[in-house]
Amino acid sequence: MKTVCVLLSLIVVAATQDLTFPNQVVPRRFIPIVEHTESRNPDGSFNLRYETANGIAQQEHSEVTVDHRGQPSVRKTGSYGYTAPDGTPVSISYIADEHGFRVAGNPLPVAAQPAAPALPLPAFL
């Protein structure tokens, strides 16, 4: 009886496994880094820049500042870029500090402006 239960369990496990394979296997190719500079300071600030042979590039700068409360704060600025599969260049820049994370770039949508200005509030409110 135990043998039957074990065999049935093995059959269920084998039957429920996904035996599908991807239709296309894309071989990975080595892409060399053509430029890389990095400097780190004891206070936590740093500069980083790299570029690969296929045109991917990133740079980032970090500095420790003092915020409006007198507390230490980190401010990071940077950008990265690459060429999209359709051939269009993509460029993104960002800032992260005590005011939050802000990003801008050519593939990002831009918020629509209102068609008309807002109406003023009535005086009795």
Backbone bond lengths (Angstrom), bond angles and torsions (degrees), N, CA, C in turn:
res aa  C-N    CA-C-N  psi(-1)  N-CA   C-N-CA  omega(-1)  CA-C   N-CA-C  phi
1 M - - - 1.450 - - 1.535 111.61 -
2 K 1.352 114.91 -42.61 1.465 118.33 178.85 1.530 110.52 -63.52
3 T 1.302 116.09 -37.83 1.454 120.77 -179.17 1.525 110.47 -64.49
4 V 1.311 117.36 -40.10 1.460 121.27 178.75 1.522 110.14 -64.62
5 C 1.327 117.91 -43.47 1.475 121.42 179.16 1.520 111.27 -62.72
6 V 1.332 116.98 -42.53 1.462 120.58 179.81 1.526 110.12 -65.87
7 L 1.327 117.55 -43.67 1.458 120.32 178.82 1.523 112.10 -63.68
8 L 1.325 117.35 -42.24 1.463 120.30 177.42 1.529 111.17 -63.82
9 S 1.315 116.69 -39.02 1.473 120.30 178.01 1.527 110.68 -63.13
10 L 1.327 116.87 -43.25 1.464 120.01 178.81 1.521 111.47 -64.84
11 I 1.323 117.40 -38.14 1.459 121.09 178.88 1.523 110.25 -65.16
12 V 1.345 117.84 -41.52 1.462 121.53 179.06 1.517 110.39 -64.40
13 V 1.328 117.50 -43.87 1.465 120.70 179.65 1.524 110.25 -63.49
14 A 1.310 117.47 -44.27 1.468 120.65 -179.02 1.520 111.44 -67.10
15 A 1.321 117.57 -36.05 1.465 120.57 -177.72 1.517 112.62 -74.03
16 T 1.327 118.42 -26.08 1.463 120.59 -176.19 1.518 113.34 -91.71
17 Q 1.313 119.04 -5.20 1.458 120.35 179.90 1.520 110.01 -73.23
18 D 1.316 114.94 143.78 1.463 120.98 178.57 1.523 108.46 -82.64
19 L 1.302 116.78 112.98 1.454 121.38 -177.50 1.525 112.61 -103.28
20 T 1.337 116.95 17.44 1.457 119.47 178.95 1.521 110.25 -82.37
21 F 1.300 115.55 147.26 1.447 121.79 179.36 1.526 108.45 -120.27
22 P 1.330 117.28 154.84 1.467 118.41 177.82 1.523 110.70 -60.87
23 N 1.329 115.32 144.69 1.463 120.34 -179.41 1.519 112.28 -68.17
24 Q 1.327 115.76 -32.47 1.458 119.27 -175.77 1.519 108.47 -134.10
25 V 1.292 116.10 128.05 1.452 121.88 177.12 1.520 107.26 -103.43
26 V 1.317 115.97 120.16 1.456 121.01 -179.39 1.527 107.80 -96.11
27 P 1.307 117.23 117.21 1.462 118.27 179.40 1.522 110.46 -69.80
28 R 1.296 114.91 140.57 1.467 119.42 177.40 1.514 108.96 -84.42
29 R 1.318 114.53 140.78 1.451 118.25 178.17 1.521 108.92 -119.64
30 F 1.292 115.75 149.86 1.451 122.25 -179.77 1.521 109.67 -76.81
31 I 1.317 116.76 128.13 1.467 122.06 177.65 1.529 106.71 -118.00
32 P 1.318 117.69 113.08 1.462 119.92 -175.45 1.527 112.65 -73.63
33 I 1.299 114.91 152.39 1.462 122.31 172.90 1.518 106.88 -88.71
34 V 1.324 116.87 120.85 1.461 120.79 -176.01 1.521 112.45 -92.45
35 E 1.335 116.93 -21.22 1.466 120.01 177.52 1.519 109.13 -148.30
36 H 1.323 116.33 136.74 1.459 120.98 177.33 1.521 108.32 -152.93
37 T 1.315 115.83 119.70 1.454 120.86 173.63 1.515 107.99 -130.28
38 E 1.314 115.44 141.20 1.462 120.60 -179.20 1.512 108.56 -152.72
39 S 1.330 115.23 133.36 1.456 120.05 174.99 1.527 108.64 -137.93
40 R 1.308 115.05 132.66 1.478 121.16 -179.71 1.523 108.31 -122.09
41 N 1.321 114.76 140.11 1.453 121.22 -178.47 1.526 109.94 -112.29
42 P 1.327 117.66 156.38 1.468 120.54 -178.58 1.534 113.87 -61.80
43 D 1.330 118.24 -24.99 1.471 119.74 -179.05 1.519 113.24 -80.26
44 G 1.344 118.06 -1.60 1.458 121.57 179.45 1.512 114.02 101.80
45 S 1.311 118.16 -8.91 1.461 120.16 178.56 1.534 109.15 -78.90
46 F 1.327 115.16 156.06 1.456 119.17 179.63 1.522 110.73 -157.76
47 N 1.319 114.90 163.64 1.466 124.25 172.06 1.519 107.24 -129.45
48 L 1.324 116.87 135.31 1.450 122.03 -178.65 1.522 108.53 -139.45
49 R 1.316 115.86 137.74 1.455 120.76 175.48 1.513 108.28 -152.30
50 Y 1.340 115.98 134.93 1.457 119.63 172.12 1.518 109.99 -148.44
51 E 1.324 114.39 158.88 1.466 121.37 176.28 1.518 108.02 -146.32
52 T 1.335 115.96 138.61 1.452 120.89 179.37 1.523 110.00 -103.09
53 A 1.322 115.82 167.55 1.464 120.97 -177.19 1.524 112.39 -66.68
54 N 1.329 118.53 -22.50 1.467 119.81 -179.91 1.528 112.59 -93.98
55 G 1.336 117.95 12.75 1.453 121.29 171.95 1.513 116.29 95.16
56 I 1.322 118.56 1.75 1.466 120.25 175.51 1.517 107.71 -75.91
57 A 1.342 116.35 132.27 1.462 120.38 -179.15 1.519 109.64 -140.91
58 Q 1.317 115.94 145.09 1.455 121.51 175.54 1.513 108.59 -144.01
59 Q 1.339 114.00 144.55 1.459 120.10 171.56 1.520 107.61 -140.83
60 E 1.325 115.84 144.48 1.461 120.47 -179.38 1.519 108.38 -148.22
61 H 1.321 114.65 141.91 1.462 122.75 179.69 1.520 107.65 -130.44
62 S 1.300 116.93 133.87 1.456 121.78 178.97 1.517 108.59 -129.05
63 E 1.333 114.64 138.32 1.459 119.33 177.64 1.525 109.21 -140.26
64 V 1.307 115.59 147.62 1.459 121.31 177.22 1.519 107.39 -95.19
65 T 1.334 116.03 123.60 1.458 121.67 -179.77 1.530 108.86 -123.18
66 V 1.306 116.16 -178.49 1.468 122.17 176.23 1.524 107.24 -113.14
67 D 1.344 116.74 127.57 1.462 119.61 -177.91 1.531 110.86 -82.42
68 H 1.331 116.86 -175.56 1.463 121.81 -175.71 1.529 112.96 -66.65
69 R 1.337 118.76 -16.01 1.473 121.77 177.49 1.519 112.29 -95.23
70 G 1.325 116.06 0.21 1.458 120.31 -179.16 1.523 112.96 85.99
71 Q 1.319 117.77 10.73 1.461 122.43 -179.78 1.533 109.92 -94.07
72 P 1.330 117.29 148.75 1.463 118.25 176.11 1.522 110.51 -65.96
73 S 1.304 115.14 143.04 1.453 121.77 -177.21 1.528 108.55 -141.80
74 V 1.318 115.94 147.57 1.462 120.60 179.71 1.526 108.62 -104.99
75 R 1.305 116.47 134.80 1.463 122.81 176.81 1.518 107.52 -121.29
76 K 1.332 116.07 123.31 1.466 121.09 178.16 1.520 108.80 -116.79
77 T 1.306 115.59 134.66 1.456 121.97 172.62 1.520 107.21 -128.89
78 G 1.308 115.02 147.85 1.452 117.33 -179.99 1.504 112.48 -172.99
79 S 1.299 114.06 179.32 1.456 120.48 177.94 1.521 108.27 -158.11
80 Y 1.320 114.06 158.43 1.453 119.69 172.50 1.516 108.82 -147.83
81 G 1.309 115.26 159.23 1.455 119.88 -178.34 1.509 111.16 -153.95
82 Y 1.307 114.62 154.85 1.455 122.09 177.77 1.524 108.34 -161.13
83 T 1.309 116.62 174.13 1.456 122.00 176.84 1.524 107.90 -105.07
84 A 1.319 116.75 124.76 1.462 122.11 -179.31 1.529 109.71 -68.57
85 P 1.330 116.96 161.33 1.481 119.25 179.50 1.526 114.02 -57.16
86 D 1.335 117.98 -27.13 1.472 119.37 178.98 1.529 112.42 -84.89
87 G 1.341 118.16 1.22 1.455 122.02 175.92 1.515 115.46 97.70
88 T 1.326 119.17 -5.29 1.464 120.84 179.92 1.527 110.22 -81.21
89 P 1.321 117.07 136.75 1.457 119.60 177.20 1.538 110.66 -73.91
90 V 1.313 116.15 137.25 1.457 122.73 178.80 1.520 107.50 -114.69
91 S 1.340 115.94 131.18 1.455 121.58 179.66 1.520 109.10 -136.17
92 I 1.322 117.33 124.64 1.463 123.84 -179.02 1.515 108.19 -125.14
93 S 1.333 117.22 134.85 1.461 121.65 172.89 1.524 108.59 -125.92
94 Y 1.316 116.49 151.94 1.458 120.10 -175.81 1.524 111.51 -148.40
95 I 1.328 114.10 158.07 1.458 123.81 174.98 1.527 106.75 -136.26
96 A 1.309 117.03 133.72 1.460 121.65 174.81 1.526 107.32 -130.91
97 D 1.338 116.23 119.23 1.452 121.06 -179.61 1.520 109.23 -152.32
98 E 1.325 116.92 -161.12 1.467 120.13 -178.24 1.527 112.84 -66.10
99 H 1.317 117.87 -12.69 1.466 122.01 177.97 1.521 112.46 -92.82
100 G 1.339 118.07 -0.60 1.449 121.90 179.03 1.516 112.34 110.08
101 F 1.317 114.62 -167.58 1.465 122.31 -179.28 1.518 108.94 -104.37
102 R 1.335 115.41 125.44 1.463 120.56 179.24 1.521 107.77 -125.91
103 V 1.312 114.57 134.61 1.460 119.96 -176.21 1.524 109.49 -132.96
104 A 1.317 115.79 146.81 1.461 121.56 177.41 1.520 107.81 -145.03
105 G 1.324 115.12 150.07 1.454 118.74 178.12 1.507 111.16 177.41
106 N 1.323 115.68 165.45 1.461 119.39 -175.20 1.528 114.24 -70.36
107 P 1.354 122.93 -28.76 1.468 117.64 179.01 1.524 113.89 -87.43
108 L 1.319 117.94 -3.89 1.460 120.35 -176.27 1.517 111.14 -83.81
109 P 1.331 117.35 142.64 1.465 119.24 178.52 1.525 110.85 -70.80
110 V 1.313 115.26 151.73 1.459 122.17 177.82 1.523 107.46 -108.35
111 A 1.328 116.64 135.44 1.468 120.47 -179.18 1.520 110.52 -63.08
112 A 1.308 115.87 140.48 1.468 121.32 179.42 1.521 109.94 -72.72
113 Q 1.313 116.04 141.91 1.453 121.28 177.26 1.530 108.89 -84.06
114 P 1.341 118.28 146.11 1.468 119.02 178.85 1.535 110.76 -64.38
115 A 1.318 115.36 146.09 1.459 120.47 -178.27 1.524 111.59 -68.63
116 A 1.329 117.05 -35.33 1.466 121.04 -179.20 1.530 108.06 -136.65
117 P 1.326 117.57 151.04 1.462 118.90 177.57 1.523 110.52 -66.21
118 A 1.326 114.86 155.54 1.461 120.23 179.57 1.526 109.99 -66.50
119 L 1.308 116.22 147.57 1.464 121.08 179.04 1.524 109.26 -76.04
120 P 1.339 117.76 144.92 1.459 119.54 178.27 1.533 110.23 -70.65
121 L 1.333 115.67 153.87 1.461 120.68 177.68 1.529 110.08 -72.15
122 P 1.324 117.15 147.44 1.464 119.11 175.11 1.528 110.46 -63.85
123 A 1.327 116.51 153.33 1.461 121.94 -175.98 1.527 112.76 -66.38
124 F 1.336 120.29 -25.55 1.453 121.02 -175.76 1.530 112.47 -81.20
125 L 1.305 120.03 -4.54 1.464 121.40 177.73 1.451 109.06 -91.14
